[in-house]
């Protein structure tokens, strides 16, 4: 979100999301004892709350439904959570969802590039791995069986090593070792994906209060998925080469 977007979101929150209750016209009092009682939590100034939010938290808050904004506003107005804590809690939620969306986008991107040839290659690689493990176990056991001389054991070891090296070379070629391949990465210090300990604590505090909303989760998922897909296409994947280059 750019500076202009933040300003627009803040203006929207201040002008549209402000829902401070106005005094209603006086109505005749009920005579059956069912008249509603006035509550301080009925008055929540969301423009003040939006002004206290920033960055990821403001972005998420301004995209929420009016009901979700009101629910979060009441939590703050009740004193159960400060505006700063809500800011951190919303940031933590969005960053956590971005990580999930990133790895899901990376998986979908990788799956889209798979082919029958790729599946067959994976099966061959697994077969080679199984063969190497079996050969190592059975032939080493035979080397140390009673009756084999030290000279014969040394010769068998050399032969086994040569065969394992040949199998490993075949496996490396199938795996693309030494060839460029696509890698998906997140930098550990990227604050767009990793919440601080303070943000995580605030997020846990909000969760402990029992706040749940399907519409909140939907908005959270939509924002995170859009961000992650853009990140994958622009920054999140690169070509790498594992091992020596294949000549």
N, C-alpha and C positions, 0 to 999 in steps of 0.2 A: 504494500500500500504506500503510495507516494504522499508527500506533504499535502498536496491539493486534495487527495482523497480523504486524508485524516481530517482536514478542515471541513470538507463537505459532510463527512460522517458526523463530526461534532455539531455542525450547524443543524443537521437533520435531527440529531438526538435532542438538541436544545429546543428546536421549534416544533417538532412533531411528537417526540416521545414524552414531552412534559405533560404529565397527567395529574397535576395537583388538583385535588378534588375541589370543586366550587360548591359553596353552600346552596343546597336545593331550596326551593320554595317551601314554606311551611305547610305541612299537611295536618289534617285533624288527627289527634292522637287516637290510637286504637284503644278500644274499650275492653278487649278480650285478653289483655295482658301479653300480647304478642309483638308489641312495638319493638323494632330493632334498637340495640344499644349502640351509641356512637363509639368508634374505635380510633385511636391515634394512628393505627397502621393503615387506615383508609386514605390518609394523606401521604403520598410519596412523590417528592419532586425529582423526577428522573432526569431533568435537565442538569440539576446539581450533581447527580451521580455520574452522568455521562461526562461532565466536565472534569471529574476526578479520574476518569479512565484514560488510557493512552495506548498507542501501539496495537498489539494483537488483541488486547482486552477490549479496546474501543471498537475495533473492527468486528469482533464477534458480537459484542453487545448490540451494536446498531443493526445487525442483520437478524437479530432474534425477533420473535413475535412479541406483540404488545403484552400478552399474558406472561411470557417468560421474563421480559424486562420488569414487569410489575412484581413478579414473584421475587426476583433478585433484589429489587429495590426495597421490598418489605423486609428482607433479611438484613439489609444494611440499616434501614431506619429503625429496626428493632434493637440494634446494637449487637446482634449475634455475630456479625461480621463487619469489619470496617471497610470503607471504600477501597483503601489500599489493598486489603486482603482479597477483596473481590477482584480487583485488578490482577493480582498475582494468580488467583485461582482460575480465572478465565484464560490468562496467558498459558498457564500450565496445561489446561485442558486442550487448547488448540495445538500447542507444540507436541503433546503426546499423540494426538490424533494425526498430526502431520507425519510423524515417524511411521505410524501404522500404514498410512496412505502411501508413503514413499516406497516401502518395501512391497506393498501390494502392487503398485504401479510397475516397479522393477520386475516383479514376478510375471505380471501380465505381458510386459514388453518382451521378456525373455521367452515366455511360452509362445508368443506370436511368431517368433523366429524359428521355432522348432519344426523339424520335418521328419518324415519316416526314416531318412538316412541318419538323422541325429539320434533317433531312438535306437536304431540298429547299432550305431557306434557305441552308445552307452552300454548296450548288452554285451558287445564284444569286450569292452573294457572291464565289465564286471566278471566276465568269464576268465580273462587273463588274471585278474586279482585273485579269484578263487583258486586258479591253477597254481599260482605262485605260492600261496599260503599252504596248499596241500603238499606241493613238492618239497617245500622247505621243511615241513614237519616230518613227513615220512622218510625222506632221504637222510636227514640229519639223525633221525632215530636209528636208521640202519648203520650209519657211520660209527656210532658209538656202541653198536652191538658187540658182544663178545666174539673174539676171533678175528676181528679186522685189525691189521697191523697199522702202525702209525703212518707208514709210507702210503698204504692204500687209502687211509683216511684223508691224508693231505691231498692225494690225487682226486678223490671224490669231492672234496671241498672246492678245489679249483674248478672242476667240471660244473658243479652246481652253481658256483658264482657266475660262470660264463653264461649258463643257461638263463639264470635270473636276470642278468644284464640284458640279454637279448629280448626277453619278455618285457622288461621294463622299458626298453627302447620302443617296442611296438605299442605299449600302453601310452607312452608319452606322445607318440605321433597321433594316435587316435584322440587323445585329450587336447591336442593342439599346443602342447608345450613348445615354447619357442616361437609361437605364431601370435600375431596381434589378436586380442579378444576384448569383448566389452565387459567392463567392470562397473558395478553400481556402488557408489560410496557416499557416506555421510561423514563429514568431519566432526570429531567428537566435541569440538568447541563451538559448533555452529549454534548460535542462540535462537535461530529460527526453528530448531527442532528439539533442543535440549533445555528443559526448564531448570532454573536454579533451585537450590534446596529450599529457599524461601518460597518460591512459587509452588513447589511440590507440597510443602507443608500447608499452604493456603488452600490448595486444591483438595487435599485430604480433609481439611477442616470443613469445607463446603460439602464434600461427600458424606462426612459423618453426620451432617445435619439432615441428611435424607433427601436432599434436593434431587429430583428426578423429573425428566421431561422428554417425551419422545420428539417433540418439535425442536427442543434444544439440541438433542443428539443428531437430528437430521441436518440442521444448519451447520453444526460442528463438522460433520462428515463431509458435507458439500464443500465447505470452505477449505478443509484440509486436503481433500482429493484434488481440487483445482490447483492448489498451491503445489502439491507434490508432483502432479503431472507436468506442470510448467518447469519445475526444478529439474526433473528427470531429463527433459528435452534440452535444457540450457546448461545445467551444471552437474547433474547427478550421475552422469555416465561418461566413461572415457575409455580409450583403448589402452590396454596394458599388454606386456609380454612377460610370461612366466618362464623362467629358465633360459637357457641359451637359445639363440636364434637358430631356426632350422635352415640349413643350407641346401 
